Amino acid sequence: MPAYRIAPKPIVINEDSPALPNLEAAWRMGVSWGYYDQGWHGQGADPWEDYTSRPRYRDDAPWGQLSGFQTPPVNWGINTPFKQAFFQRVAEITGAPGR
């Protein structure tokens, strides 16, 4: 956009989703990108899944599945496919050793 070209500013995407295609698009365009994983029980592998708030209960899923970073109880481990894919891709992008 002309206004951006005249006075460019950093573009920040904060708390987007755990969808790697979004990370890839932002990274390739030089835009910051914030990982957001609510950790809902039943959150599937579909990056376009509805993220509408829903209850989280310890008794309807194992502790390891109640593991988004944003909603208590928080399991800080890298223990879900979303988290594993995100941190593996960040390791690849930065040249850090992955798992």
LINSULVEN-V142125 format. One record per residue. RES is the residue in one letter. SS is DSSP state (~ for helix, > for strand, _ for the rest). OMEGA is omega in degrees with one decimal (999 if undefined). Layout:
<<RES;SS;OMEGA> <RES;SS;OMEGA>>
This chain:
<<M;_;-178.7> <P;~;-179.6> <A;~;178.7> <Y;~;-179.2> <R;~;178.2> <I;~;-177.4> <A;_;-178.1> <P;_;178.1> <K;_;176.3> <P;_;175.6> <I;_;-176.5> <V;>;172.1> <I;>;-176.1> <N;>;176.0> <E;>;-178.3> <D;>;-176.5> <S;>;172.3> <P;_;-175.9> <A;_;-179.5> <L;~;176.3> <P;~;177.7> <N;~;175.7> <L;~;-178.5> <E;~;-178.8> <A;~;-179.4> <A;~;-177.7> <W;~;-178.6> <R;~;179.0> <M;_;178.8> <G;_;-177.9> <V;_;175.5> <S;>;-176.6> <W;>;-178.2> <G;>;177.0> <Y;>;178.0> <Y;_;-179.1> <D;_;-178.7> <Q;_;176.1> <G;_;-178.4> <W;_;173.6> <H;_;179.9> <G;_;177.0> <Q;_;-174.1> <G;_;-179.7> <A;_;-179.2> <D;_;-177.7> <P;_;-178.7> <W;_;-179.0> <E;_;178.3> <D;_;-179.8> <Y;_;177.7> <T;_;-179.7> <S;_;176.1> <R;_;-176.2> <P;_;172.5> <R;_;179.5> <Y;_;177.5> <R;~;-174.0> <D;~;179.0> <D;~;177.6> <A;_;174.8> <P;_;-179.3> <W;~;-177.5> <G;~;179.0> <Q;~;175.8> <L;_;-164.0> <S;_;171.9> <G;_;-179.4> <F;_;-172.6> <Q;_;-173.5> <T;_;175.1> <P;_;-0.1> <P;_;-176.4> <V;_;170.7> <N;_;-173.5> <W;_;178.6> <G;_;175.3> <I;_;-164.2> <N;_;178.5> <T;_;176.8> <P;~;178.2> <F;~;-178.8> <K;~;-179.3> <Q;~;179.7> <A;~;-179.8> <F;~;-176.3> <F;~;174.7> <Q;~;-180.0> <R;~;176.5> <V;~;176.8> <A;~;178.6> <E;~;-178.7> <I;~;-175.0> <T;~;-178.5> <G;_;177.8> <A;_;177.4> <P;_;177.0> <G;_;179.7> <R;_;999>>
